[in-house]
Amino acid sequence: MNHRHLVLNEDSKFAFHCHDGLECFKTCCRDINIYLSPYDVLRMKNFLNLSSEDFLKEYTLKVQVPNTGLTIVQIDMSKDNKLRCPFITPKGCQVYQERPWSCRMAPVDMLGGGKYSFIFESSHCHGLNETKTQTVKDWLQDQGLGIYEETEQGFNEIPNHLKLTGNPETDEKLKQLFFMACYDLDRFRTLLLNNPSLFEELSLDQEAIDEIKHNDVQLMKFGFKLLCLGSKPLTNLTINGIN
């Protein structure tokens, strides 16, 4: 069966079961691009009890998004580690409880428009030859993917609003602000606390300010809203506080 050519919907059933008895166990965790969403970084750095800056420096690579000038991150599959994910141990994934969105999805692939397929063939992923079956909808629910849609609402809209201006100094600060607000949350919080006038200019009440100060998820959501204001308002509001 050619799994990568199959097209499924949420109600389609498929066979899959990953376990340590498979010959291919953990081989899908090497030499592969695992991009991290903002919520992935938040969950993983907190699980590892690291600052966002230390997590990003230790475990990720920066990747520029084409035609935007903005930067996202992926897990660093170090050549010194035979291109293996740094979180893989002899017993499995060190961060399985807080594993990234793309790892939760695998082996399912989103095609868009409510359609799905697979990122592997059964010759590579032997779990696709197992007998345990589930619907795509059940798989997405079991993997804890539902929370991402609500938590990261607005993130994909940022490139539609945040456009580079052509001024090198301004654009560099806008790019830094995007990276901080989406991925380097601890540094973003410091930026905000060092510029308290920003809260006043945005007419935030004390409850909202306290959530931003103490709740990483609310801080991240605030960052998405801030970035969606667009380049011109951000130039006036925030980038003067970026070194």
Backbone as numpy.savetxt, mean C-alpha at the origin, in Angstrom:
# Nx Ny Nz CAx CAy CAz Cx Cy Cz
-4.81 -26.65 -17.37 -5.66 -25.45 -17.37 -4.77 -24.19 -17.37
-5.10 -23.26 -18.24 -4.37 -22.01 -18.31 -5.04 -21.00 -17.38
-4.58 -20.93 -16.13 -5.24 -20.10 -15.13 -5.18 -18.61 -15.46
-4.10 -18.16 -16.04 -3.94 -16.73 -16.30 -4.85 -16.23 -17.41
-5.47 -17.13 -18.15 -6.41 -16.74 -19.20 -7.86 -16.86 -18.74
-8.08 -17.38 -17.54 -9.43 -17.50 -17.02 -9.96 -16.13 -16.62
-11.25 -15.92 -16.79 -11.91 -14.69 -16.35 -13.06 -15.08 -15.44
-13.03 -14.61 -14.19 -14.02 -14.96 -13.18 -14.76 -13.73 -12.72
-15.89 -13.97 -12.04 -16.57 -12.89 -11.33 -16.62 -13.25 -9.85
-17.26 -12.43 -9.03 -17.25 -12.66 -7.58 -17.87 -13.99 -7.18
-18.81 -14.47 -7.97 -19.51 -15.71 -7.63 -18.85 -16.96 -8.20
-17.78 -16.77 -8.97 -17.09 -17.92 -9.56 -16.33 -18.69 -8.49
-16.34 -20.00 -8.59 -15.59 -20.84 -7.67 -14.23 -21.21 -8.28
-13.22 -21.32 -7.43 -11.92 -21.78 -7.89 -11.27 -22.63 -6.80
-10.38 -23.52 -7.21 -9.68 -24.40 -6.28 -8.33 -23.77 -5.92
-8.06 -23.68 -4.63 -6.76 -23.16 -4.17 -6.61 -23.42 -2.68
-5.40 -23.85 -2.31 -5.07 -23.99 -0.89 -3.55 -23.97 -0.76
-3.04 -22.97 -0.04 -1.60 -22.86 0.17 -1.24 -23.44 1.53
-0.20 -24.28 1.57 0.23 -24.85 2.85 1.69 -25.27 2.72
2.34 -25.55 3.86 3.77 -25.83 3.85 4.12 -27.21 3.32
3.12 -27.98 2.95 3.40 -29.28 2.34 3.60 -29.20 0.84
3.39 -28.04 0.25 3.55 -27.87 -1.19 5.02 -27.66 -1.54
5.44 -28.23 -2.64 6.82 -28.08 -3.09 7.16 -26.61 -3.38
6.16 -25.86 -3.79 6.39 -24.46 -4.17 6.25 -23.50 -2.99
6.01 -23.99 -1.79 5.75 -23.14 -0.63 6.88 -22.11 -0.47
6.50 -20.84 -0.43 7.36 -19.67 -0.26 8.10 -19.24 -1.52
8.04 -20.05 -2.62 8.75 -19.64 -3.83 8.11 -18.43 -4.50
6.83 -18.20 -4.24 6.16 -17.02 -4.81 6.57 -15.74 -4.08
7.36 -15.88 -3.01 7.77 -14.73 -2.20 9.18 -14.27 -2.54
9.59 -14.52 -3.77 10.91 -14.07 -4.19 10.86 -13.61 -5.65
11.75 -12.68 -5.98 11.89 -12.17 -7.35 10.54 -11.75 -7.93
9.81 -10.95 -7.14 8.49 -10.47 -7.56 8.30 -9.05 -7.03
7.59 -8.24 -7.78 7.33 -6.87 -7.35 6.12 -6.84 -6.43
6.35 -6.53 -5.15 5.26 -6.40 -4.19 5.15 -4.93 -3.81
4.21 -4.25 -4.44 4.00 -2.83 -4.15 3.19 -2.69 -2.87
3.53 -1.68 -2.08 2.87 -1.46 -0.81 1.95 -0.24 -0.90
0.73 -0.41 -0.45 -0.19 0.72 -0.36 0.11 1.48 0.93
-0.40 2.70 1.08 -0.19 3.43 2.34 -0.63 2.66 3.58
-1.77 1.97 3.46 -2.27 1.23 4.62 -1.38 0.02 4.92
-0.78 -0.57 3.87 0.18 -1.65 4.08 1.34 -1.17 4.93
1.91 -0.03 4.56 3.06 0.51 5.29 2.69 0.80 6.73
1.52 1.41 6.92 1.06 1.74 8.27 0.96 0.47 9.13
0.32 -0.55 8.60 0.11 -1.78 9.37 1.43 -2.49 9.66
2.28 -2.56 8.67 3.51 -3.32 8.82 4.50 -2.63 9.74
4.63 -1.32 9.63 5.59 -0.62 10.50 5.13 -0.65 11.95
3.82 -0.59 12.17 3.32 -0.69 13.55 3.49 -2.11 14.10
3.27 -3.11 13.26 3.42 -4.49 13.68 4.87 -4.79 14.08
5.80 -4.19 13.35 7.22 -4.40 13.62 7.77 -3.41 14.64
6.89 -2.54 15.12 7.26 -1.54 16.12 8.42 -0.66 15.62
8.29 -0.20 14.37 9.28 0.66 13.75 8.65 2.00 13.40
9.45 3.04 13.35 8.97 4.30 12.81 8.77 4.11 11.32
7.93 4.93 10.71 7.72 4.81 9.27 9.02 5.05 8.52
9.84 5.99 8.99 11.11 6.27 8.33 12.03 5.06 8.36
12.14 4.40 9.51 13.01 3.24 9.63 12.49 2.06 8.81
11.18 1.86 8.80 10.59 0.78 8.01 10.88 0.99 6.53
10.65 2.20 6.05 10.86 2.49 4.63 12.32 2.33 4.24
13.21 2.77 5.10 14.64 2.68 4.81 15.12 1.24 4.81
14.59 0.43 5.70 15.06 -0.94 5.88 14.47 -1.91 4.87
13.22 -1.71 4.48 12.51 -2.76 3.76 11.97 -2.38 2.39
12.11 -1.14 1.95 11.45 -0.75 0.71 12.38 -0.06 -0.28
11.92 -0.03 -1.51 12.53 0.75 -2.59 11.50 1.75 -3.10
11.96 2.91 -3.54 11.07 3.91 -4.12 10.93 3.66 -5.61
9.70 3.82 -6.10 9.40 3.62 -7.52 8.60 4.82 -8.01
9.05 5.44 -9.09 8.34 6.61 -9.62 7.15 6.17 -10.47
6.00 6.81 -10.25 4.80 6.52 -11.03 4.89 7.28 -12.35
4.79 6.60 -13.48 4.92 7.27 -14.77 3.94 8.42 -14.94
4.44 9.50 -15.55 3.63 10.67 -15.93 3.09 11.47 -14.75
3.58 11.22 -13.54 3.10 11.99 -12.40 4.23 12.67 -11.63
5.42 12.10 -11.65 6.52 12.61 -10.85 6.44 12.17 -9.40
5.39 11.44 -9.04 5.19 11.00 -7.66 5.84 9.64 -7.45
6.11 9.32 -6.18 6.84 8.10 -5.83 6.02 7.21 -4.92
5.98 5.91 -5.25 5.36 4.91 -4.39 6.46 3.95 -3.93
6.10 2.91 -3.19 7.14 2.02 -2.67 6.80 0.55 -2.94
7.85 -0.25 -3.00 7.70 -1.69 -3.09 8.70 -2.34 -2.15
8.45 -3.60 -1.79 9.36 -4.31 -0.90 10.69 -4.53 -1.61
11.77 -4.33 -0.90 13.12 -4.50 -1.44 13.49 -5.98 -1.41
13.44 -6.60 -2.58 13.90 -7.99 -2.72 15.41 -7.94 -2.95
16.16 -7.92 -1.88 17.59 -7.68 -1.93 18.32 -8.76 -2.72
19.26 -8.32 -3.56 20.10 -9.27 -4.30 20.95 -10.09 -3.35
21.30 -9.50 -2.20 22.09 -10.23 -1.21 21.30 -11.37 -0.57
19.97 -11.32 -0.75 19.09 -12.33 -0.15 18.45 -13.19 -1.23
19.12 -13.27 -2.41 18.64 -14.07 -3.54 17.24 -13.63 -3.98
17.00 -12.33 -3.91 15.73 -11.72 -4.32 14.54 -12.27 -3.55
14.79 -12.67 -2.31 13.73 -13.21 -1.47 13.13 -12.10 -0.62
11.86 -12.16 -0.37 11.20 -11.18 0.49 11.87 -11.18 1.86
12.21 -10.01 2.41 12.91 -9.96 3.68 12.08 -10.45 4.87
10.79 -10.62 4.66 9.92 -11.05 5.76 9.71 -12.57 5.80
10.30 -13.27 4.84 10.14 -14.72 4.80 11.14 -15.41 5.72
10.63 -16.32 6.55 11.45 -17.10 7.47 11.28 -18.58 7.10
12.07 -19.47 7.69 11.89 -20.91 7.42 10.47 -21.40 7.72
9.77 -20.72 8.62 8.41 -21.14 8.99 7.32 -20.41 8.23
7.71 -19.46 7.39 6.71 -18.72 6.65 6.89 -17.23 6.79
5.80 -16.48 6.61 5.86 -15.02 6.58 5.89 -14.43 7.99
6.90 -13.62 8.25 7.07 -12.98 9.56 5.95 -12.00 9.86
5.38 -11.40 8.82 4.34 -10.37 9.00 3.00 -10.83 8.46
2.77 -12.15 8.45 1.56 -12.69 7.83 0.30 -12.02 8.36
0.24 -11.76 9.64 -0.94 -11.12 10.24 -1.23 -9.76 9.60
-0.17 -9.05 9.20 -0.32 -7.73 8.60 0.28 -7.70 7.19
0.19 -8.81 6.49 0.78 -8.91 5.15 0.14 -7.90 4.19
0.86 -7.52 3.14 0.36 -6.51 2.21 -0.88 -6.95 1.44
-1.54 -5.96 0.87 -2.74 -6.18 0.06 -2.48 -7.16 -1.07
-1.39 -6.97 -1.78 -1.12 -7.84 -2.93 -0.87 -9.28 -2.51
-0.28 -9.49 -1.32 -0.07 -10.84 -0.82 -1.39 -11.48 -0.40
-2.30 -10.67 0.09 -3.61 -11.17 0.46 -4.40 -11.59 -0.78
-4.25 -10.85 -1.84 -4.98 -11.13 -3.08 -4.50 -12.43 -3.74
-3.19 -12.65 -3.73 -2.60 -13.77 -4.46 -3.23 -15.11 -4.05
-3.52 -15.98 -5.04 -3.14 -15.90 -6.45 -4.16 -15.18 -7.33
-5.16 -14.58 -6.74 -6.21 -13.91 -7.52 -5.69 -12.58 -8.05
-6.11 -12.22 -9.24 -5.71 -10.97 -9.87 -6.97 -10.18 -10.24
-6.97 -8.88 -9.94 -8.11 -8.03 -10.29 -7.95 -7.50 -11.71
-8.95 -7.70 -12.56 -8.91 -7.21 -13.93 -9.67 -5.91 -14.10
-10.46 -5.56 -13.09 -11.31 -4.37 -13.19 -12.70 -4.73 -13.69
-13.66 -3.86 -13.39 -15.03 -4.10 -13.84 -15.66 -5.32 -13.23
-15.21 -5.69 -12.02 -15.78 -6.85 -11.35 -15.29 -8.18 -11.89
-14.22 -8.16 -12.67 -13.67 -9.38 -13.25 -12.33 -9.72 -12.59
-12.04 -11.02 -12.53 -10.83 -11.49 -11.86 -10.18 -12.60 -12.67
-8.88 -12.79 -12.41 -8.16 -13.91 -13.02 -7.10 -14.36 -12.01
-5.97 -14.89 -12.49 -4.92 -15.39 -11.61 -3.57 -14.83 -12.05
-2.68 -14.63 -11.09 -1.35 -14.11 -11.42 -0.34 -15.22 -11.65
-0.70 -16.45 -11.32 0.20 -17.60 -11.51 -0.50 -18.69 -12.31
0.31 -19.56 -12.88 -0.18 -20.82 -13.44 0.00 -21.92 -12.39
-0.75 -22.99 -12.52 -0.67 -24.08 -11.55 0.68 -24.77 -11.57
1.42 -24.64 -12.68 2.76 -25.23 -12.74 3.72 -24.49 -11.81
3.42 -23.23 -11.53 4.24 -22.42 -10.61 3.65 -22.42 -9.20
2.34 -22.32 -9.12 1.64 -22.29 -7.83 0.84 -23.58 -7.69
1.40 -24.54 -6.98 0.76 -25.85 -6.87 -0.50 -25.82 -6.02
-0.70 -24.74 -5.28 -1.93 -24.60 -4.51 -3.16 -24.55 -5.38
-2.96 -24.20 -6.66 -4.09 -24.16 -7.60 -4.50 -25.56 -8.05
-3.71 -26.56 -7.68 -4.05 -27.95 -8.00 -4.75 -28.64 -6.83
-4.90 -27.95 -5.70 -5.54 -28.52 -4.52 -7.06 -28.61 -4.75
-7.75 -29.31 -3.87 -9.18 -29.56 -4.06 -10.08 -28.58 -3.30
-9.54 -27.85 -2.33 -10.35 -26.90 -1.57 -10.85 -25.79 -2.48
-12.16 -25.54 -2.44 -12.74 -24.52 -3.33 -13.41 -23.42 -2.52
-13.50 -22.26 -3.15 -14.18 -21.10 -2.58 -14.56 -20.17 -3.73
-15.52 -19.30 -3.47 -15.83 -18.29 -4.48 -14.84 -17.14 -4.35
-14.74 -16.35 -5.39 -13.87 -15.18 -5.35 -14.31 -14.25 -4.23
-15.61 -14.07 -4.09 -16.15 -13.19 -3.05 -15.74 -13.66 -1.66
-15.86 -14.97 -1.44 -15.46 -15.53 -0.14 -13.96 -15.37 0.09
-13.17 -15.53 -0.97 -11.72 -15.37 -0.85 -11.36 -13.95 -0.41
-11.95 -12.96 -1.07 -11.66 -11.57 -0.73 -12.04 -11.26 0.71
-13.16 -11.81 1.15 -13.60 -11.59 2.53 -12.68 -12.29 3.52
-12.33 -13.54 3.23 -11.48 -14.30 4.14 -10.09 -13.69 4.28
-9.63 -13.02 3.25 -8.30 -12.43 3.27 -8.27 -11.03 3.90
-9.42 -10.56 4.37 -9.46 -9.27 5.06 -9.20 -8.09 4.16
-9.69 -8.16 2.93 -9.42 -7.10 1.96 -10.43 -5.96 2.01
-11.59 -6.20 2.62 -12.64 -5.19 2.60 -12.25 -3.88 3.25
-11.41 -3.93 4.29 -11.07 -2.72 5.03 -10.26 -1.74 4.19
-9.56 -2.24 3.18 -8.72 -1.37 2.37 -9.53 -0.32 1.60
-10.64 -0.71 1.04 -11.44 0.21 0.24 -11.88 1.41 1.05
-12.33 1.16 2.29 -12.79 2.27 3.14 -11.61 3.07 3.67
-10.57 2.40 4.10 -9.44 3.07 4.74 -8.64 3.91 3.76
-8.50 3.44 2.53 -7.69 4.16 1.54 -8.52 4.97 0.55
-9.76 5.22 0.91 -10.63 6.01 0.03 -9.99 7.37 -0.25
-9.88 7.71 -1.49 -9.30 8.99 -1.89 -7.86 8.89 -2.36
-7.16 7.83 -1.98 -5.75 7.71 -2.35 -5.56 7.68 -3.87
-6.36 6.88 -4.56 -6.21 6.77 -6.02 -6.61 8.04 -6.76
-7.31 8.95 -6.07 -7.73 10.20 -6.71 -6.66 11.28 -6.65
-5.65 11.08 -5.83 -4.65 12.14 -5.61 -3.99 12.59 -6.92
-3.54 11.69 -7.82 -2.89 12.17 -9.05 -3.79 13.03 -9.93
-5.12 12.92 -9.76 -6.02 13.76 -10.54 -6.03 15.20 -10.05
-5.57 15.42 -8.82 -5.61 16.75 -8.22 -4.23 17.35 -8.01
-3.26 16.50 -7.71 -1.91 16.99 -7.38 -1.05 16.95 -8.64
-0.88 18.12 -9.26 -0.10 18.23 -10.48 1.15 19.07 -10.22
2.26 18.64 -10.79 3.49 19.41 -10.65 3.36 20.73 -11.40
4.03 21.75 -10.87 3.84 23.12 -11.37 4.84 23.54 -12.43
5.96 22.83 -12.51 7.03 23.25 -13.41 8.12 24.04 -12.71
7.84 24.47 -11.47 8.85 25.13 -10.66 9.60 24.06 -9.86
10.90 23.85 -10.14 11.63 22.74 -9.53 11.57 22.73 -8.00
11.73 23.89 -7.37 11.73 23.94 -5.91 10.37 23.60 -5.35
9.33 24.18 -5.94 7.96 23.89 -5.48 7.61 22.43 -5.71
7.95 21.92 -6.88 7.59 20.54 -7.23 8.30 19.53 -6.33
9.53 19.81 -5.97 10.25 18.92 -5.08 9.56 18.84 -3.72
9.07 19.97 -3.25 8.37 19.98 -1.96 7.01 19.29 -2.06
6.33 19.45 -3.18 5.06 18.75 -3.38 5.27 17.24 -3.40
6.34 16.79 -4.05 6.64 15.36 -4.10 6.99 14.82 -2.72
7.73 15.62 -1.95 8.05 15.21 -0.59 6.79 15.12 0.26
5.89 16.09 0.09 4.65 16.09 0.86 3.81 14.87 0.53
3.71 14.53 -0.76 2.96 13.34 -1.16 3.53 12.10 -0.48
4.85 11.94 -0.53 5.47 10.74 0.04 5.27 10.68 1.54
5.42 11.81 2.22 5.23 11.83 3.67 3.79 11.49 4.05
2.84 12.17 3.41 1.43 12.02 3.78 0.90 10.62 3.49
1.49 9.95 2.50 1.00 8.61 2.14 1.78 7.49 2.82
3.09 7.67 2.99 3.92 6.57 3.46 4.71 6.87 4.73
5.30 8.04 4.81 6.14 8.36 5.97 5.32 9.15 6.99
4.35 8.45 7.59 3.35 9.11 8.44 3.94 9.75 9.68
4.96 9.16 10.26 5.54 9.76 11.47 6.18 11.11 11.15
6.83 11.19 10.02 7.41 12.47 9.60 6.31 13.46 9.23
5.24 12.98 8.62 4.11 13.85 8.27 3.47 14.43 9.52
3.31 13.61 10.55 2.75 14.11 11.81 3.64 15.21 12.40
4.94 15.00 12.35 5.87 16.01 12.86 5.74 17.31 12.09
5.60 17.20 10.77 5.40 18.39 9.93 4.16 19.17 10.37
3.07 18.45 10.60 1.82 19.11 10.99 1.93 19.76 12.36
2.54 19.05 13.31 2.66 19.58 14.66 3.58 20.79 14.71
4.51 20.86 13.77 5.40 22.02 13.70 4.79 23.19 12.95
3.60 22.96 12.37 2.90 24.03 11.64 1.45 24.08 12.10
1.20 24.44 13.38 -0.16 24.41 13.92 -1.12 25.38 13.23
-0.60 26.39 12.56 -1.48 27.32 11.85 -2.24 26.63 10.74
-1.69 25.50 10.26 -2.37 24.75 9.19 -3.74 24.27 9.65
-3.83 23.83 10.93 -5.11 23.36 11.45 -6.15 24.48 11.42
-5.71 25.67 11.76 -6.62 26.82 11.77 -7.07 27.17 10.35
-6.13 27.16 9.42 -6.46 27.51 8.03 -7.43 26.51 7.41
-7.39 25.27 7.88 -8.30 24.25 7.36 -9.56 24.11 8.19
-9.70 24.97 9.22 -10.90 25.02 10.06 -11.20 23.67 10.72
-10.16 23.01 11.24 -10.34 21.74 11.92 -10.68 21.96 13.38
-11.67 21.20 13.89 -12.00 21.34 15.31 -11.04 20.50 16.14
-11.11 20.66 17.46 -10.15 20.01 18.35 -10.23 18.49 18.27
-11.44 17.96 18.11 -11.59 16.50 18.03 -10.84 15.96 16.82
-10.99 16.64 15.70 -10.31 16.21 14.48 -8.80 16.33 14.64
-8.35 17.37 15.28 -6.91 17.58 15.50 -6.34 16.48 16.39
-7.08 16.13 17.46 -6.62 15.08 18.37 -6.52 13.74 17.66
-7.48 13.44 16.77 -7.43 12.19 16.02 -6.20 12.15 15.11
-5.93 13.26 14.46 -4.77 13.34 13.57 -3.48 13.16 14.36
-3.44 13.72 15.56 -2.24 13.64 16.38 -1.96 12.24 16.91
-3.03 11.48 17.18 -2.85 10.23 17.92 -3.30 8.98 17.18
-3.92 9.12 16.03 -4.47 7.96 15.32 -3.86 7.91 13.92
-3.07 6.87 13.64 -2.38 6.78 12.35 -3.35 6.70 11.18
-4.44 5.97 11.33 -5.39 5.84 10.23 -6.03 7.18 9.92
-6.44 7.93 10.96 -7.03 9.24 10.73 -6.01 10.21 10.15
-4.76 10.09 10.58 -3.69 10.92 10.02 -3.54 10.64 8.53
-3.53 9.36 8.15 -3.41 8.98 6.75 -4.59 9.50 5.93
-5.79 9.36 6.44 -6.97 9.85 5.73 -6.93 11.36 5.55
-6.46 12.06 6.61 -6.30 13.50 6.51 -5.29 13.84 5.41
-4.21 13.07 5.32 -3.21 13.30 4.28 -3.80 13.17 2.89
-4.64 12.15 2.67 -5.29 11.99 1.37 -6.14 13.21 1.03
-6.94 13.66 2.01 -7.81 14.82 1.77 -6.99 16.06 1.47
-5.89 16.22 2.21 -5.04 17.38 2.02 -4.45 17.38 0.62
-3.94 16.24 0.17 -3.32 16.15 -1.15 -4.33 16.37 -2.27
-5.60 16.01 -2.02 -6.64 16.19 -3.03 -7.10 17.65 -3.14
-6.58 18.51 -2.28 -6.88 19.94 -2.45 -6.25 20.48 -3.72
-5.17 19.86 -4.16 -4.50 20.29 -5.38 -3.23 21.06 -5.10
-2.44 21.26 -6.16 -1.10 21.83 -6.03 -1.11 23.27 -5.53
-2.00 24.11 -6.07 -1.97 25.53 -5.71 -2.31 25.76 -4.25
-3.41 25.19 -3.73 -3.69 25.37 -2.29 -2.58 24.82 -1.41
-2.00 23.69 -1.80 -0.95 23.10 -0.99 0.30 23.98 -0.99
0.57 24.61 -2.12 1.72 25.51 -2.19 1.58 26.62 -1.15
0.37 27.14 -1.01 0.12 28.22 -0.06 0.03 27.73 1.38
-0.46 26.50 1.57 -0.76 26.02 2.91 0.42 25.36 3.63
1.09 24.44 2.92 1.95 23.54 3.66 3.41 23.48 3.26
3.73 23.65 2.00 5.08 23.26 1.58 6.14 24.21 2.12
5.74 25.36 2.62 6.75 26.23 3.23 7.35 25.61 4.48
6.66 24.64 5.05 7.19 23.98 6.25 8.09 22.81 5.95
8.27 22.49 4.67 9.12 21.36 4.27 10.52 21.85 3.97
11.51 21.26 4.60 12.90 21.65 4.38 13.43 21.05 3.08
